[in-house]
Amino acid sequence: MIFETIECVPSSGKTKAILNHINQTGEKAIIASISMMLSKQSYDYYINEVKGKRAVIVDTDHRTKRTNNDALKEVIKDYDVIFITHAALKNIDDFDLYKDYSLYIDEVPDLVSFESLRFNSNIKHIREICLPFSCNADDIVDLKLDEEKRELVTRLAYDGLRKRDDIAVKMFPLYRALLGEIPVKMQCSDTGYVCYFVEDHDVSQWKFKNVTIASSNIKDTITGKILKTFHDVEFEESPLQKLVDFKQYKNTGRIHIHVLAEGDYSRYTGDLSQSGTTVYTQIKKRVEALLGGEQFIYCTNTYRSKFSEGQEIPYNSHGLNFYSSYTNVVALFSYNPLPWLRQMLRAVAVSSGLEEEELVDAYVVSKYYEPAFQLCARSDIRHNNSKRKINLFVPDMRLAKYMKEKYFPDAVIETTEAVQTKRQRRSFQSLFQMTAQEINAFNWYKKKHKLEFANPLHHAIVKDWLNNYREKKAT
């Protein structure tokens, strides 16, 4: 299966190239956007600027049918160009209706999800259909289908798919994962058991004439990796790539990327307490002081306190074009896979012949790097000929390097504002900067005299011992 790609930075004219092409060729097309707002923007551009005909937008504001799927079936006979969302695309149940249409996907679709099913202490049914397993408190173990039960589970899965049984409907995603030999994990807790598994949209059902994805990066995302690895999708550059205004931004030397924390930033790192406050609060106050009342846009996790000033922007802010006058952007959010998800991603990768960390890295690209880049691209960066200085404030060095290496090659990375997040171990060895040889000698002395760092009187004893030790070594 071939998917064509248009890979360019935001505001480079990807959507414009697609819509002009559709209008000029007269082809039937479905344009799937990441949000209703972006879908409405594309529809308005097609009608008002391109002067396109026989077009319709399918969303809750324009259709009265109970579901987008019903609305799509209603308009297919009367319209050649249909604007929908990614969610509507994933809900299509009869792809034969659209075999005469080309599909254009604006931004990377979220075709992969990581699901969970909770059970009480009774997991008899799971034990009946899986190979024997032992799962103690807080353990995360693998579940494997008992091949002797494959026929039974297949029947149950069909019951769930056809909505014949409420329990089978609930269990259907898990049945499908087990039947497809996709890694399934189970964890035991005080409240019961949880099954974790991957659920991906089966693109093999698609019957479109061709598929084109327009985005800044598809191949390195979790969707891109899953499409290539599990659905044998090959990515080829679309001829429309040549019709965009530009592929990369110019004048990236005007961009300064300020790293805000040492090490990799996470929820845990932000919650660390230092000097009576959290690392997150320290960073927030430092950024506000550095900006000194200047305007800025920002995004932070929903569980974090807001900035006292600045314009908050939603996470994964594709299509927001109202903030291009801003030159200061603060991307102060984290999005890291949880331990169970890391295990699953590694298991899926290894079982598929990928490098162990390849899907973990792809997940971080999808959920952290690219959303942060999209936030930064809402600013004056999108004005390709502008020379105004840009300040980007990002949580950690890994994000700074990603954006510099992929999008802003001439940007300057600055670390002078970074908040220290690594806990400094308080010890005699670090306080007196002992060498390896001195540490070996001191460990015996410390144990013999029961010296404790918390006791101020012992500091003088250690200092005298170390001075004597060094004098002897010098003679």
C-alpha positions in Angstrom: 0.0 0.0 0.0 1.4 3.4 -1.0 0.7 6.6 1.0 1.9 9.8 -0.6 3.3 12.5 1.7 3.6 16.3 1.7 6.1 17.1 4.5 6.5 20.8 5.1 6.5 23.1 8.1 3.3 24.9 9.1 2.2 27.9 7.0 4.1 26.6 3.9 1.0 26.1 1.8 0.3 22.4 2.1 -3.5 22.7 2.3 -3.6 25.4 -0.4 -1.7 23.1 -2.8 -4.1 20.3 -2.2 -7.2 22.4 -2.6 -6.0 24.1 -5.8 -5.0 20.7 -7.2 -8.5 19.3 -6.4 -10.2 22.2 -8.0 -8.0 22.1 -11.1 -8.3 18.4 -11.8 -11.9 18.1 -10.8 -11.2 14.9 -8.8 -13.5 13.6 -6.1 -11.9 14.1 -2.8 -12.3 13.7 1.0 -10.2 16.1 3.1 -9.8 14.9 6.7 -8.5 17.6 9.1 -7.4 17.2 12.7 -10.2 19.3 14.1 -13.5 20.8 13.2 -12.0 24.3 13.3 -9.3 23.3 10.8 -11.8 21.6 8.6 -14.0 24.7 8.6 -10.9 26.9 7.7 -10.1 24.6 4.7 -13.7 24.5 3.6 -14.0 28.3 3.7 -10.7 28.6 1.7 -11.9 26.2 -0.9 -15.3 28.0 -1.4 -14.1 31.6 -1.1 -10.6 31.7 -2.4 -10.3 28.7 -4.8 -14.0 29.2 -5.9 -14.5 25.4 -5.6 -17.9 23.8 -6.4 -19.9 20.9 -5.2 -18.3 20.9 -1.7 -19.7 20.2 1.7 -18.5 20.2 5.2 -19.6 17.4 7.6 -19.6 18.3 11.2 -22.1 18.8 14.0 -22.8 22.4 13.0 -23.7 21.6 9.4 -25.4 18.2 9.5 -28.3 17.1 11.6 -27.8 13.4 11.3 -27.1 11.5 14.5 -23.5 10.6 13.5 -20.9 11.9 11.1 -21.0 8.4 9.5 -24.7 8.8 8.7 -24.1 12.4 7.4 -21.3 11.1 5.1 -23.6 8.5 3.5 -26.2 11.3 3.0 -24.0 13.7 1.1 -21.9 11.2 -0.9 -24.4 11.3 -3.9 -24.5 15.1 -4.2 -21.0 16.3 -3.5 -17.6 15.8 -5.0 -15.4 17.4 -2.3 -16.2 16.5 1.3 -14.5 18.0 4.4 -14.5 15.9 7.5 -12.4 15.4 10.7 -10.0 12.6 11.5 -12.6 11.2 14.0 -15.2 11.0 11.2 -12.6 9.2 9.0 -12.0 6.5 11.7 -15.7 6.0 12.1 -16.4 5.1 8.4 -17.9 1.6 8.3 -18.4 1.1 4.5 -15.4 2.1 2.5 -16.9 0.8 -0.7 -18.9 4.0 -0.9 -15.8 6.1 -1.3 -13.8 4.0 -3.8 -14.1 6.9 -6.4 -12.6 9.4 -3.9 -9.0 10.4 -3.2 -8.3 10.9 0.5 -6.2 13.8 1.7 -5.3 13.8 5.4 -4.3 17.2 6.9 -1.8 16.6 9.7 -0.9 13.2 11.2 -4.0 11.2 12.1 -4.1 9.4 15.5 -4.6 5.9 14.1 -3.1 4.2 17.1 -4.4 4.2 20.7 -3.3 2.4 23.8 -6.3 1.0 25.6 -7.0 -0.5 29.0 -9.7 -2.7 30.4 -10.3 -3.0 34.1 -11.5 -6.1 35.9 -12.4 -6.8 39.5 -10.7 -9.6 41.3 -12.6 -12.1 39.1 -10.6 -12.8 35.9 -11.8 -16.3 35.4 -12.7 -15.6 31.7 -9.2 -14.2 31.0 -7.6 -17.3 32.5 -9.9 -19.5 30.4 -8.8 -18.1 27.1 -5.1 -17.3 27.8 -2.1 -19.4 28.6 -1.5 -19.9 32.3 0.0 -16.8 34.0 0.9 -15.6 37.5 0.3 -11.9 38.4 1.2 -10.7 41.8 0.6 -7.2 43.3 2.1 -4.5 41.0 3.5 -7.1 38.5 3.1 -6.5 34.8 2.9 -9.8 32.9 2.3 -10.8 29.3 -1.0 -12.4 28.3 -0.9 -14.9 25.4 -3.9 -16.5 23.7 -4.3 -20.2 24.3 -4.4 -21.5 20.7 -6.9 -24.2 21.6 -9.3 -21.4 22.4 -8.7 -19.4 19.2 -12.0 -20.6 17.6 -14.0 -19.7 20.7 -12.4 -16.2 21.0 -13.0 -15.6 17.3 -16.7 -16.3 17.8 -16.8 -14.0 20.8 -15.0 -11.3 18.8 -17.7 -11.6 16.0 -20.4 -11.3 18.6 -18.8 -8.1 19.9 -18.2 -6.7 16.4 -21.9 -7.3 15.5 -23.1 -6.0 18.9 -24.9 -9.3 19.7 -23.7 -9.3 23.3 -22.9 -6.4 25.7 -20.0 -8.2 27.3 -18.5 -9.2 24.0 -18.8 -5.6 22.8 -16.8 -4.4 25.8 -14.2 -7.2 25.3 -13.9 -6.9 21.5 -10.7 -4.8 21.5 -9.0 -7.2 23.8 -10.1 -10.2 21.8 -8.8 -8.6 18.6 -5.5 -7.9 20.2 -5.1 -11.4 21.5 -6.2 -12.9 18.1 -3.8 -10.6 16.3 -0.9 -11.6 18.6 -0.4 -7.9 19.5 1.3 -7.8 23.0 -1.1 -7.6 25.8 -0.1 -6.7 29.4 -1.8 -7.3 32.7 -1.2 -5.5 35.9 -2.5 -6.4 39.4 -3.4 -3.7 41.9 -5.3 -3.3 45.1 -8.5 -2.5 43.1 -8.3 -5.5 40.7 -6.6 -6.1 37.4 -6.0 -4.0 34.3 -5.2 -5.2 30.8 -3.2 -2.9 28.5 -3.1 -3.4 24.7 -2.6 -1.5 21.4 -5.6 -0.8 19.2 -4.9 0.6 15.8 -7.2 1.5 12.9 -7.1 -1.1 10.1 -6.2 0.9 7.0 -6.4 -2.3 4.9 -10.1 -1.7 4.7 -9.6 1.6 2.9 -10.8 1.6 -0.7 -9.8 5.2 -1.6 -8.2 5.8 -5.1 -5.1 7.2 -3.3 -4.1 8.5 0.1 -2.0 11.6 0.8 -0.9 12.8 4.2 0.2 16.4 4.6 2.2 17.1 7.8 5.5 18.4 9.1 6.6 14.8 10.0 4.8 11.5 9.5 7.6 8.9 9.2 9.0 9.4 12.8 5.6 9.4 14.6 4.0 6.5 16.3 1.3 6.4 13.5 3.9 6.4 10.8 5.9 3.6 12.5 2.7 1.5 13.0 1.5 2.0 9.4 4.9 1.0 8.0 5.5 -1.9 10.3 2.1 -3.5 10.7 0.2 -2.4 7.6 3.1 -2.6 5.0 2.5 1.1 4.1 5.2 2.7 2.0 5.6 6.4 2.0 6.4 8.2 -1.2 6.7 11.9 -1.8 3.6 13.4 -3.5 3.9 15.4 -6.7 2.1 18.2 -4.8 5.2 18.6 -2.7 6.6 20.8 -5.5 3.6 23.1 -5.3 4.1 24.3 -1.7 5.5 27.8 -1.0 8.5 26.5 0.9 9.5 23.3 2.8 11.6 24.7 5.7 11.8 28.1 7.4 14.5 30.6 6.5 16.3 32.9 8.8 16.3 30.4 11.7 19.4 32.1 13.1 17.0 34.6 14.7 15.6 31.8 16.9 16.9 31.4 20.5 15.9 28.2 22.2 16.1 28.5 26.0 16.3 25.2 27.9 14.4 25.5 31.2 15.5 22.4 33.2 18.4 20.1 33.5 17.9 16.5 32.4 14.7 15.1 30.8 11.6 17.0 32.0 8.6 15.0 33.3 5.8 15.3 35.7 8.0 13.8 38.4 10.7 16.4 37.7 8.3 19.3 37.8 7.0 18.1 41.2 10.4 17.9 42.8 10.6 20.2 45.8 13.5 22.5 46.1 13.9 25.4 48.5 10.3 25.2 49.6 8.8 25.2 46.1 8.5 22.8 43.1 10.7 22.8 40.1 7.7 23.7 37.9 7.0 26.8 40.0 10.6 27.9 39.9 10.7 27.6 36.2 7.4 29.5 35.8 8.6 32.3 37.9 12.0 32.4 36.1 10.3 32.6 32.7 7.9 35.4 33.9 10.9 37.4 35.2 12.9 36.9 32.0 10.1 38.1 29.8 9.5 41.1 32.0 6.0 41.8 30.9 6.5 41.0 27.2 3.7 39.3 25.4 3.9 35.5 25.0 1.9 32.4 24.2 2.3 29.3 26.2 1.0 25.7 26.9 1.3 23.7 30.1 -0.3 20.5 31.4 -3.8 20.9 32.6 -2.8 19.9 36.1 -0.3 22.7 36.4 -1.0 26.3 37.6 -1.4 28.9 34.8 1.0 31.8 34.1 -0.1 35.1 35.6 0.3 36.7 32.2 0.5 35.4 28.6 -2.0 33.8 26.2 -2.6 30.2 26.9 -2.8 27.9 23.8 -4.4 24.4 23.7 -2.1 21.4 23.5 -1.4 20.1 19.9 -2.5 23.5 18.5 -2.7 22.8 14.7 -4.5 25.4 12.6 -4.4 28.3 15.1 -3.2 31.2 12.9 -4.1 34.1 15.2 -0.8 34.4 17.1 1.7 35.0 14.4 2.6 38.4 15.8 4.1 36.8 19.0 7.8 36.4 19.2 7.9 34.6 22.7 6.7 31.1 23.1 6.7 28.9 26.3 6.2 25.2 25.8 6.2 24.0 29.4 4.5 20.7 29.3 5.6 17.0 29.5 4.2 14.0 27.8 6.1 10.8 28.6 4.9 7.2 28.3 4.0 5.5 31.7 6.0 2.5 32.8 3.4 0.0 31.5 3.2 1.7 28.2 7.0 1.7 27.9 7.0 -2.0 28.5 4.3 -2.5 25.8 6.0 -0.3 23.2 9.3 -2.2 23.7 7.5 -5.5 23.5 5.7 -4.5 20.3 9.0 -3.2 18.8 11.0 -6.3 19.6 8.3 -8.7 18.4 8.2 -6.7 15.1 11.9 -6.7 14.4 12.4 -3.0 15.4 15.0 -1.6 17.7 13.8 -1.9 21.4 13.4 1.9 21.9 12.1 2.7 18.4 8.4 2.9 19.3 9.1 4.6 22.6 11.0 7.3 20.7 8.2 7.5 18.2 5.7 8.0 21.0 7.7 10.9 22.4 7.9 12.5 18.9 4.1 12.2 18.5 3.1 13.4 22.0 5.8 15.8 23.0 8.2 17.0 20.3 5.8 17.6 17.5 3.0 19.2 19.6 5.7 21.5 21.1 7.0 22.4 17.6 3.4 23.1 16.5 3.0 25.5 19.4 6.2 27.3 18.5 5.1 27.5 14.9 2.0 29.5 15.8 4.4 32.5 16.3 6.2 34.9 14.0 8.4 31.9 13.0 5.7 31.2 10.3 6.6 34.5 8.6 9.3 33.1 6.4 10.8 36.4 5.5 10.7 38.0 9.0 13.9 38.8 10.8 12.4 39.5 14.2 14.2 37.7 17.1 12.3 34.7 18.4 12.6 33.3 22.0 11.4 29.7 22.5 11.3 28.4 26.1 11.3 24.6 26.2 11.5 22.1 29.1 14.6 20.2 28.2 17.6 19.7 26.0 16.1 16.7 24.1 13.3 18.9 22.7 15.7 21.8 22.0 18.0 19.4 19.9 15.0 17.9 18.1 13.7 21.3 16.9 17.1 22.6 16.0 18.2 19.5 14.1 14.8 19.0 12.2 13.4 22.5 11.8 15.7 25.3 13.0 19.2 24.5 11.9 20.7 27.9 12.7 19.0 28.4 16.0 21.0 29.1 19.2 20.4 26.8 22.2 20.9 28.6 25.5 21.1 26.8 28.9 21.8 29.7 31.3 18.2 29.8 32.6 18.0 26.1 33.3 16.7 25.2 36.7 18.8 22.5 38.5 16.7 19.3 38.8 19.2 16.7 39.7 19.3 16.0 43.4 22.8 16.8 44.8 24.0 14.0 47.0 25.1 15.4 50.3 28.2 13.5 51.5 31.7 14.0 53.0 33.1 12.8 49.7 31.4 15.4 47.6 31.8 18.2 50.1 35.6 17.8 50.3 36.0 16.7 46.7 37.8 13.5 47.5 39.6 11.5 44.8 38.9 7.9 44.2 41.9 6.9 46.2 40.9 9.1 49.1 37.3 7.8 49.0 38.6 4.2 49.4 40.7 5.1 52.4 38.0 7.2 53.9 35.2 4.6 53.7 37.1 2.4 56.2 37.8 5.4 58.5 34.2 6.5 58.3 32.8 3.1 59.2 35.3 2.6 62.1 34.4 6.0 63.7 30.7 5.9 62.8 30.8 9.3 61.2 27.5 10.9 60.0 27.2 13.8 57.5 24.2 15.2 59.4 26.4 15.8 62.5 28.2 19.1 62.1 30.9 18.0 64.7 31.9 15.2 62.4 32.7 17.6 59.6 35.7 18.9 61.5 36.9 15.4 62.3 36.8 14.5 58.6 38.5 17.7 57.5 41.4 17.0 59.9 41.7 13.4 58.8 41.7 14.4 55.1 44.4 17.1 55.7 46.6 14.5 57.5 46.0 12.0 54.7 47.0 14.4 52.0 50.1 15.6 53.9 51.3 12.0 54.2 50.7 11.3 50.5 52.6 14.5 49.6 55.8 13.5 51.5 
